[in-house]
Amino acid sequence: MNQTPAYLESKSHYKILDGLRGVAALLVVAFHVLEANNGGSRFAQIINHGYLAVDFFFLLSGFVVAYAYDDRWGKMGQWEFYKRRLVRLQPMVIMGSIIGAIFFYLQASPTVFPLISATPVWKMLLVMVIGFTLIPIPISMDIRGWQEMHPLDGPAWSLFFEYIANILYAVIVRRFSKTVLAIFVAIFAGLLINYLVTGPQGDVIGGWSINKQQLSIGFIRLLYPFFAGVLLSRLGKLIHIKSAFAVCSILVFIVLAIPRIGGPDHLWMNGLYEAFVIIVMFPLIVAVGAGGELTGKTANKVCKFFGEISYPIYITHYPLIYWYTAWVIDNKVPMGYSLCIGTLVLVSSIVIAYACLKLYDEPVREWLRKRFLVKKAA
């Protein structure tokens, strides 16, 4: 008979946090749909700070990882931890790369993606297989023209950094006391503030290319939120209010949708805003979400559904966005008309994500769990 050791049994979920992850993921898709109409300007984007959802995901991930594993290290080794994280995340990484390959040649554009039409099938398939592993490709292997480390599925760059954070947690950070961890989190916050206020952009946009500048942005975006999430979990200082899911959802929408602050002549102003959101607002939202309770079947169903599709929609929606962006820009489609198709893209992204979840991700994870995680009883 197979059974899971008691110390590795799944803990109860923070249902509101699951729901908030879904809210943020849907806003990411909406942000990317609307981004096609901004003419390439970060100052004219609708849902202007939608990219901060990635930093919110990092903080959520750190909180959940610490909650799930901090008290298991006396009986669980590093390899067991890595296996569990791979089983949770890797199947959809592979599916995201496959979907990216399926849509790749439909995205060909002389203005937006000039490299696609000249890319041989063998090279595209090679990039797809490399994408299965999350190993970043160098700029010299770019097949799209955007210099992404994962050109078939752009958002996979954040999973690359997620894996780095998991390794750092398992090797080093899990051993830190609260005090030592707090010191490092403060240092990471300082690095984030310094970059946002004195850096060349006034925002955290970036992290998806294999060059010095983009990698530094990626690590700056990763280190504070992920390990602040770990610290928040260990401190256990949760906030209990009524209607926590509704309140937190509204807060997530507001902080991501607020227009750019300061303009091109005052980049530091927007930098201060983003530092405030990442360092203060996101931990506050997570503390409220983790401390709240769901009442009623509808709220439970909504959070469950949002939580289930959050990761699949994030990792599979971008191939549709590539196509949509090329179509809007190449044809100079006015916003009123393009948003009709953009809404269809959003709905299609949800449908594809849910189909991948039920027909692929859940069955594959269950098979992997039984094959690699469940121990045989003596």
PADREN-683328 format. One line per field, with one value per residue (C-alpha): residue in one letter; x, y, z. Coordinates in steps of 0.02 Angstrom, whole numbers. Last residue first. Example, Ala and Ser with C-alpha at 12.3 -4.5 7.8 and 13.67 -1.06 7.14 Angstrom:
residues 2
guro = c(s a)
u = c(684 615)
v = c(-53 -225)
w = c(357 390)
//
This chain:
residues 378
guro = c(a a k k v l f r k r l w e r v p e d y l k l c a y a i v i s s v l v l t g i c l s y g m p v k n d i v w a t y w y i l p y h t i y i p y s i e g f f k c v k n a t k g t l e g g a g v a v i l p f m v i i v f a e y l g n m w l h d p g g i r p i a l v i f v l i s c v a f a s k i h i l k g l r s l l v g a f f p y l l r i f g i s l q q k n i s w g g i v d g q p g t v l y n i l l g a f i a v f i a l v t k s f r r v i v a y l i n a i y e f f l s w a p g d l p h m e q w g r i d m s i p i p i l t f g i v m v l l m k w v p t a s i l p f v t p s a q l y f f i a g i i s g m i v m p q l r v l r r k y f e w q g m k g w r d d y a y a v v f g s l l f f f d v a l y g h n i i q a f r s g g n n a e l v h f a v v l l a a v g r l g d l i k y h s k s e l y a p t q n m)
u = c(350 238 287 328 226 333 406 280 122 158 210 46 -54 45 10 -176 -190 -89 -157 -345 -404 -273 -239 -426 -439 -292 -358 -530 -459 -344 -489 -590 -447 -414 -600 -593 -444 -544 -676 -536 -462 -619 -627 -438 -411 -317 -155 -148 30 13 -151 -112 65 -1 -139 -19 106 -38 -104 69 64 -84 -2 105 -10 -169 -103 -39 -198 -321 -340 -332 -466 -579 -554 -574 -737 -803 -766 -847 -1002 -1017 -1029 -904 -719 -601 -465 -294 -202 -285 -250 -67 -53 -126 -10 142 92 59 221 376 304 177 290 436 320 264 440 495 349 413 594 553 518 549 472 306 279 160 101 -84 -159 -216 -98 -118 -306 -340 -239 -329 -499 -454 -390 -553 -661 -559 -551 -739 -719 -548 -411 -231 -94 69 135 315 371 249 297 481 454 351 488 602 505 466 642 747 648 629 810 862 767 829 1009 975 908 1058 1191 1118 1012 842 677 709 622 497 542 500 583 679 861 891 899 727 682 858 892 723 749 925 861 721 849 951 795 753 931 916 744 814 950 823 698 834 908 922 781 879 1029 1010 821 778 915 854 674 726 822 668 560 690 667 479 486 569 427 322 392 330 406 547 608 765 686 787 629 667 574 698 833 980 1114 1019 1064 933 874 863 680 696 546 604 758 638 542 703 755 583 602 774 712 567 680 666 657 471 492 639 542 425 344 369 377 257 248 133 48 221 236 60 98 273 206 77 218 322 176 141 319 311 140 216 362 274 199 299 457 419 389 546 650 587 622 796 827 789 632 621 698 659 471 427 477 397 217 212 383 334 167 243 384 261 144 290 349 171 155 317 245 83 191 179 1 65 -19 -187 -191 -18 26 188 263 256 258 115 -7 -130 -42 -27 -215 -205 -50 -134 -292 -187 -94 -259 -320 -162 -184 -363 -307 -169 -297 -408 -268 -227 -408 -404 -251 -232 -235 -73 -26 43 232 252 121 217 114 47 63 0)
v = c(-47 81 134 318 441 574 507 397 438 624 614 530 658 800 732 712 889 974 890 878 979 1116 1126 1143 1278 1375 1361 1423 1567 1620 1609 1728 1853 1836 1861 2020 2074 2041 2165 2273 2287 2369 2512 2524 2562 2428 2491 2333 2283 2349 2264 2098 2088 2121 1992 1856 1888 1900 1729 1654 1747 1658 1492 1526 1652 1559 1394 1477 1569 1438 1340 1490 1583 1430 1398 1581 1592 1429 1483 1652 1570 1441 1568 1639 1650 1695 1826 1819 1757 1890 2030 1981 1958 2131 2211 2121 2188 2365 2399 2343 2311 2454 2580 2538 2556 2728 2786 2732 2825 2983 2943 2950 3136 3202 3052 3069 3085 2942 2811 2778 2668 2499 2384 2470 2488 2310 2232 2343 2294 2110 2133 2213 2083 1938 2010 2035 2058 2092 1990 2042 1912 1932 1754 1812 1659 1687 1870 1822 1700 1830 1959 1826 1819 2005 2070 1950 1931 2103 2149 1979 2008 2186 2125 1991 2122 2237 2101 2009 1854 1932 1926 2034 2193 2324 2371 2557 2728 2681 2739 2699 2821 2797 2621 2550 2623 2569 2390 2381 2449 2323 2184 2250 2253 2075 2023 2098 2020 1850 1866 1915 1780 1650 1589 1403 1406 1544 1442 1288 1266 1451 1490 1343 1402 1579 1515 1415 1571 1664 1540 1545 1733 1708 1589 1744 1757 1591 1548 1674 1606 1706 1850 1953 2033 1985 1820 1678 1731 1610 1747 1824 1673 1542 1522 1345 1325 1138 1126 1290 1199 1083 1231 1319 1162 1154 1333 1294 1140 1238 1366 1547 1673 1710 1731 1852 2012 2001 2173 2258 2117 2010 1822 1775 1629 1550 1534 1479 1293 1328 1441 1309 1183 1302 1338 1152 1117 1254 1185 1017 1100 1192 1074 918 1024 1100 929 857 1004 981 794 832 955 828 810 755 902 1013 998 1150 1280 1183 1235 1403 1451 1403 1495 1659 1654 1616 1757 1878 1819 1826 2007 2048 1971 2069 2225 2210 2276 2446 2543 2456 2556 2597 2772 2805 2635 2686 2549 2624 2597 2487 2319 2350 2330 2142 2127 2218 2114 1955 2020 2072 1893 1832 1960 1903 1721 1749 1839 1685 1571 1699 1694 1505 1498 1314 1173 1077 941 784 782 758 620 518 492 317 176 0)
w = c(259 177 4 -12 -115 -196 -359 -447 -348 -354 -536 -583 -484 -562 -736 -703 -628 -764 -919 -946 -796 -788 -974 -1007 -874 -947 -1125 -1070 -969 -1111 -1233 -1123 -1118 -1305 -1340 -1236 -1341 -1499 -1439 -1372 -1546 -1613 -1489 -1480 -1662 -1763 -1839 -1944 -1900 -1722 -1676 -1763 -1691 -1515 -1533 -1592 -1452 -1328 -1381 -1349 -1182 -1102 -1053 -898 -813 -858 -788 -627 -582 -647 -485 -370 -465 -462 -277 -234 -331 -259 -80 -107 -181 -42 97 218 181 321 330 411 257 149 273 292 103 70 198 125 -47 13 107 12 -160 -163 -77 -192 -341 -285 -247 -421 -497 -415 -459 -644 -636 -811 -899 -806 -619 -581 -705 -687 -548 -613 -516 -346 -369 -429 -288 -161 -229 -220 -42 16 -70 -3 174 190 378 451 533 504 513 609 589 598 503 361 346 341 198 105 133 59 -103 -110 -77 -179 -338 -415 -379 -449 -611 -629 -612 -742 -862 -846 -855 -1004 -1020 -1047 -952 -798 -848 -787 -609 -625 -620 -776 -767 -583 -437 -359 -418 -406 -234 -169 -226 -155 10 15 -14 133 243 190 234 408 433 386 517 650 603 614 452 413 284 198 145 36 29 20 -107 -213 -204 -250 -402 -454 -443 -547 -690 -658 -685 -855 -903 -934 -1113 -1180 -1349 -1329 -1162 -1117 -1212 -1337 -1411 -1591 -1603 -1630 -1506 -1502 -1492 -1346 -1242 -1200 -1021 -950 -901 -940 -1057 -1136 -1202 -1292 -1366 -1417 -1511 -1592 -1653 -1720 -1813 -1886 -1968 -1908 -2052 -2031 -1842 -1841 -1879 -1728 -1711 -1880 -2008 -1906 -1884 -1739 -1827 -1841 -1653 -1604 -1585 -1517 -1380 -1336 -1316 -1209 -1095 -1081 -1023 -892 -845 -800 -706 -566 -437 -478 -484 -313 -236 -313 -252 -73 -75 -142 0 136 240 421 515 368 386 494 364 221 185 273 207 30 45 104 -24 -162 -113 -114 -285 -353 -293 -383 -541 -516 -526 -715 -705 -655 -794 -797 -960 -1024 -1081 -985 -1026 -1209 -1341 -1440 -1296 -1389 -1370 -1182 -1164 -1194 -1084 -940 -958 -949 -796 -716 -733 -645 -504 -470 -478 -350 -244 -246 -187 -52 3 15 128 96 222 234 112 192 202 390 389 261 103 80 -43 0)
//
